[in-house]
Amino acid sequence: MKRMKRGWSCSRCGARDPLAHEFAVREYFSLVGSVMTNQEFRRFCGVESVFVASRLLSQLDLKTSGERKSRKYELKNND
């Protein structure tokens, strides 16, 4: 999937999904690690803009720690 205006588009079939980054974040946490930074999100999802990545991450229901450059995201514990 490639980031397009207001969503994601598959380069093979052209399908569009405005919420593909949510699935990608869940995959990251299950495959790579339990903590993610903005830079790791951009690298994993192919997003170039720091600001777009920050906005996408803030839309998700993630636990945050740190501020600005040291901010980290992780899944919330659902007890």
Residue frames as a rotation matrix with the C-alpha (Angstrom) as fourth column:
MET 1
0.582 0.813 0.000 0.00
0.813 -0.582 0.000 0.00
0.000 0.000 -1.000 0.00
LYS 2
-0.597 -0.723 0.347 1.17
0.731 -0.669 -0.135 3.48
0.330 0.173 0.928 -0.81
ARG 3
-0.262 0.465 -0.845 0.07
0.637 -0.575 -0.514 6.60
-0.725 -0.673 -0.146 1.03
MET 4
-0.508 0.240 0.827 -2.16
0.671 -0.492 0.555 8.80
0.540 0.837 0.088 -1.11
LYS 5
-0.801 0.311 0.511 -4.24
-0.459 -0.868 -0.191 11.83
0.384 -0.387 0.838 -0.20
ARG 6
-0.094 0.829 0.551 -6.81
-0.994 -0.048 -0.097 10.78
-0.054 -0.557 0.829 2.39
GLY 7
0.803 0.429 0.413 -5.95
-0.466 0.885 -0.012 7.11
-0.371 -0.183 0.911 2.36
TRP 8
-0.331 -0.874 0.356 -3.86
-0.448 0.478 0.755 4.26
-0.830 0.091 -0.550 1.08
SER 9
0.622 0.495 -0.607 -3.84
-0.758 0.184 -0.626 2.71
-0.198 0.849 0.490 -2.38
CYS 10
0.396 -0.446 0.802 -2.64
0.157 0.894 0.420 -0.73
-0.905 -0.041 0.424 -3.49
SER 11
-0.198 -0.570 -0.797 -0.07
-0.720 -0.468 0.513 -0.43
-0.665 0.676 -0.318 -6.26
ARG 12
-0.931 -0.166 0.325 -1.13
0.043 0.834 0.550 -3.79
-0.363 0.526 -0.769 -7.75
CYS 13
-0.477 0.826 0.299 -4.91
0.879 0.443 0.179 -3.70
0.016 0.348 -0.937 -7.85
GLY 14
-0.684 0.163 0.711 -5.68
0.105 -0.942 0.317 -0.04
0.722 0.292 0.628 -7.13
ALA 15
0.274 0.807 -0.524 -7.86
0.719 0.190 0.669 -0.81
0.639 -0.560 -0.528 -4.10
ARG 16
-0.332 -0.318 0.888 -8.17
-0.253 -0.877 -0.408 2.05
0.909 -0.360 0.211 -1.63
ASP 17
0.312 0.382 -0.870 -8.30
0.768 0.438 0.468 1.83
0.559 -0.814 -0.156 2.16
PRO 18
0.393 -0.138 0.909 -8.34
-0.248 -0.968 -0.040 4.92
0.886 -0.210 -0.414 4.37
LEU 19
0.702 -0.037 0.711 -7.44
-0.711 0.002 0.703 2.87
-0.027 -0.999 -0.025 7.48
ALA 20
0.730 -0.459 -0.505 -4.63
0.106 0.807 -0.580 0.63
0.675 0.370 0.638 6.21
HIS 21
-0.221 -0.867 0.447 -2.19
-0.430 -0.324 -0.843 2.22
0.875 -0.378 -0.301 8.67
GLU 22
0.279 0.377 0.883 -4.19
-0.960 0.137 0.245 0.76
-0.029 -0.916 0.401 11.58
PHE 23
0.997 0.075 -0.036 -3.62
-0.079 0.989 -0.128 -2.76
0.026 0.131 0.991 10.26
ALA 24
0.384 -0.923 -0.014 0.06
0.106 0.060 -0.993 -1.97
0.917 0.380 0.121 9.63
VAL 25
-0.133 -0.403 0.906 0.53
-0.835 -0.447 -0.321 -0.77
0.534 -0.799 -0.277 13.22
ARG 26
0.664 0.416 0.621 -1.06
-0.688 0.664 0.291 -3.96
-0.291 -0.621 0.728 14.59
GLU 27
0.899 -0.394 -0.189 1.27
0.202 0.758 -0.621 -5.99
0.388 0.520 0.761 12.34
TYR 28
0.083 -0.909 0.409 4.28
-0.333 -0.412 -0.848 -4.00
0.939 -0.066 -0.337 13.56
PHE 29
0.030 -0.033 0.999 3.43
-0.995 -0.097 0.027 -4.70
0.096 -0.995 -0.035 17.20
SER 30
0.837 0.318 0.446 2.92
-0.391 0.917 0.080 -8.41
-0.383 -0.241 0.892 16.56
LEU 31
0.869 -0.492 0.056 5.99
0.381 0.590 -0.712 -8.89
0.317 0.640 0.700 14.34
VAL 32
0.168 -0.872 0.460 8.63
0.153 -0.438 -0.886 -6.33
0.974 0.219 0.060 15.34
GLY 33
-0.801 -0.500 -0.329 8.22
0.414 -0.065 -0.908 -5.12
0.433 -0.863 0.259 18.91
SER 34
-0.008 0.840 -0.543 6.00
0.999 0.035 0.038 -3.69
0.051 -0.542 -0.839 21.60
VAL 35
0.242 0.005 -0.970 7.15
0.328 -0.942 0.077 -0.07
-0.913 -0.337 -0.229 21.26
MET 36
0.155 -0.125 0.980 7.15
0.984 -0.064 -0.163 2.13
0.083 0.990 0.114 18.15
THR 37
-0.373 -0.283 -0.884 8.52
0.333 -0.930 0.156 5.60
-0.866 -0.236 0.441 17.40
ASN 38
0.585 0.547 -0.599 7.43
-0.288 -0.550 -0.784 8.02
-0.758 0.631 -0.164 14.71
GLN 39
-0.130 -0.744 -0.655 10.56
-0.953 -0.089 0.290 7.19
-0.274 0.662 -0.697 12.72
GLU 40
-0.858 -0.154 0.489 9.92
-0.110 0.987 0.117 3.44
-0.501 0.047 -0.864 12.94
PHE 41
0.122 0.976 0.179 6.30
0.287 0.137 -0.948 3.99
-0.950 0.167 -0.264 11.84
ARG 42
0.501 0.028 -0.865 7.45
-0.667 -0.626 -0.406 6.04
-0.552 0.780 -0.295 8.84
ARG 43
-0.558 -0.785 -0.267 10.00
-0.800 0.425 0.423 3.42
-0.219 0.450 -0.866 7.85
PHE 44
-0.742 0.302 0.598 7.55
0.149 0.945 -0.292 0.52
-0.654 -0.128 -0.746 8.28
CYS 45
0.223 0.963 0.149 4.65
0.508 0.016 -0.861 2.22
-0.832 0.268 -0.486 6.45
GLY 46
-0.346 -0.448 0.825 6.62
0.937 -0.126 0.325 4.16
-0.041 0.885 0.463 3.86
VAL 47
0.807 0.589 0.048 5.44
0.586 -0.808 0.061 7.58
0.075 -0.021 -0.997 5.02
GLU 48
-0.087 -0.905 0.416 7.90
0.749 -0.335 -0.572 10.40
0.657 0.262 0.707 4.35
SER 49
-0.072 0.119 0.990 6.39
-0.219 -0.970 0.101 13.25
0.973 -0.210 0.096 6.36
VAL 50
-0.903 -0.273 -0.332 7.01
0.283 0.202 -0.938 13.47
0.323 -0.940 -0.105 10.10
PHE 51
-0.767 0.632 0.105 3.81
-0.601 -0.653 -0.461 15.50
-0.223 -0.417 0.881 10.44
VAL 52
0.037 0.778 -0.627 1.60
-0.803 0.397 0.445 13.06
0.595 0.487 0.639 8.55
ALA 53
-0.336 -0.236 -0.912 3.00
0.206 0.927 -0.315 10.16
0.919 -0.293 -0.263 10.58
SER 54
-0.998 -0.054 -0.036 2.37
0.049 -0.275 -0.960 12.05
0.042 -0.960 0.277 13.82
ARG 55
-0.429 0.903 -0.035 -1.22
-0.902 -0.430 -0.031 12.78
-0.043 0.018 0.999 12.80
LEU 56
0.082 0.440 -0.894 -1.88
-0.498 0.796 0.346 9.16
0.864 0.417 0.284 11.80
LEU 57
-0.597 -0.385 -0.704 -0.41
0.366 0.650 -0.666 7.84
0.714 -0.656 -0.247 15.05
SER 58
-0.957 0.241 0.162 -2.41
-0.272 -0.553 -0.787 10.29
-0.100 -0.798 0.595 17.14
GLN 59
-0.168 0.944 -0.284 -5.65
-0.904 -0.033 0.425 9.00
0.392 0.328 0.859 15.56
LEU 60
-0.054 0.079 -0.995 -4.97
0.020 0.997 0.078 5.52
0.998 -0.015 -0.055 16.94
ASP 61
0.809 0.378 0.450 -5.80
-0.451 -0.090 0.888 4.45
0.376 -0.921 0.098 20.47
LEU 62
0.288 -0.819 -0.496 -2.19
0.474 0.572 -0.670 3.98
0.832 -0.042 0.553 21.59
LYS 63
0.833 -0.160 -0.530 -0.45
0.478 -0.274 0.835 4.59
-0.278 -0.948 -0.152 24.89
THR 64
0.550 -0.661 0.509 2.16
0.195 -0.491 -0.849 7.33
0.812 0.567 -0.141 24.56
SER 65
0.705 -0.428 -0.565 5.20
0.575 -0.122 0.809 8.19
-0.415 -0.896 0.160 26.62
GLY 66
-0.422 -0.905 -0.048 7.77
0.754 -0.380 0.536 10.93
-0.503 0.190 0.843 26.21
GLU 67
0.571 0.561 -0.599 7.49
0.158 -0.791 -0.591 14.18
-0.806 0.243 -0.540 24.34
ARG 68
0.536 -0.278 -0.797 8.43
-0.743 -0.604 -0.289 15.43
-0.402 0.747 -0.530 20.91
LYS 69
0.084 -0.586 -0.806 11.40
-0.859 0.367 -0.357 13.47
0.505 0.722 -0.473 19.47
SER 70
-0.868 -0.478 0.134 11.47
-0.471 0.711 -0.522 10.96
0.154 -0.516 -0.842 22.32
ARG 71
0.005 0.956 0.292 7.76
-0.939 0.105 -0.327 10.03
-0.344 -0.273 0.899 22.06
LYS 72
-0.963 -0.237 -0.130 7.06
-0.264 0.930 0.256 6.32
0.061 0.281 -0.958 21.97
TYR 73
-0.005 0.994 -0.105 3.82
-0.981 0.016 0.192 4.51
0.193 0.104 0.976 21.16
GLU 74
-0.975 -0.208 -0.084 2.62
-0.193 0.968 -0.160 1.17
0.114 -0.139 -0.984 22.46
LEU 75
-0.275 0.918 -0.285 -0.61
0.108 0.324 0.940 -0.78
0.955 0.227 -0.188 22.64
LYS 76
-0.223 0.317 0.922 -2.83
-0.918 -0.387 -0.090 -0.10
0.328 -0.866 0.377 25.63
ASN 77
-0.992 -0.066 -0.105 -3.39
-0.019 0.918 -0.396 -2.99
0.122 -0.391 -0.912 28.02
ASN 78
-0.169 0.986 0.003 -6.97
-0.709 -0.124 0.694 -4.17
0.685 0.115 0.720 27.80
ASP 79
-0.963 -0.226 0.147 -7.50
-0.257 0.603 -0.755 -5.79
0.082 -0.765 -0.639 31.19
